C-alpha cells in the first residue's frame, strides 16, 4: 500500500479518486473535465492524497487550506 500526494499532472489518478467518491457518496453529478481537475491539482491551497494498492487507486482524500483573515483589514492572521 502506498499513500501519495498527487501532483498537477496526475489527473487520471484524481479522476479515479473522484469516481470512488461518486460511488461511496451516491453522487450522480458528472465529473469535472480534465482542465478543471488540472486547475484544482495546480492550486497550492488544494491537496489530493490517494491510497494505491496493487497499482490501483483504492481510496484517498482531498483537503483545502483555509486562510483565516482579520475581520477589519481582511489580512491573513
N, C-alpha and C positions, 0 to 999 in steps of 0.2 A: 504494500500500500504506500502511496506517495501523496503528500499534500503539497500543493504548489499555488503560488500567486500568479495569476495569468498576466501576460504581457500584452500590449496593444495589438500585436499581430496574431494572437491566439484566438481568433474569432470563432473558429469551428468548435473549440472546447467550450467557449462561453455559450454558444448555441446549444450544445449538448446539455449543459447545465440548465439552461432555460427550459429545455424540453422536459427535463426531470421535474423542475419546479411546476410546469404546467400540469403534469400528471399528478404530482403529490397534492397540489392545491386546487385541483379540478378546475383549472383556468382554461377557458375556451378562446381567449384573445389571441390574435396572431402574434407571432414572434417578430420583433423589430428586424429591419433589413440589415445587411452587412455593414453599411455605412454607420447606421445608428449604434450598432453593437461596438463597432470600432471606436466611435467617438466616446462611448462610455468607458471602454477599456483604456483610452488615452487620457481620461480625466484623472489627475492626481488625487482628487478627493473621492474617487470611487474605486473600490478594490473588489476583485473576484478571486476567491480561493476555491480550488477544486480538489477532490479526492479521486485519485486514479487507482484502480485495482484491475489487474490483468490487462493493462493498456487501454482500459475504458474508463470514462468518467462515471463514477459511482455516486457522487454527491458533491456538495460544496455550499458556499455561502457568498453573499455579497454584503458589502458594507460601505457606508458613506462617512466621510469626515465632516462633522458639523462644527462650524466655527461659531463660537459664542461672540456676540457683539454687544457693545455698550449701547444701552437704550438711547442715550443722549447724542453721542457722537457717531454711532454706527461703526466705530473702530473695533477690530478684534480685541478680545480680552486676553 
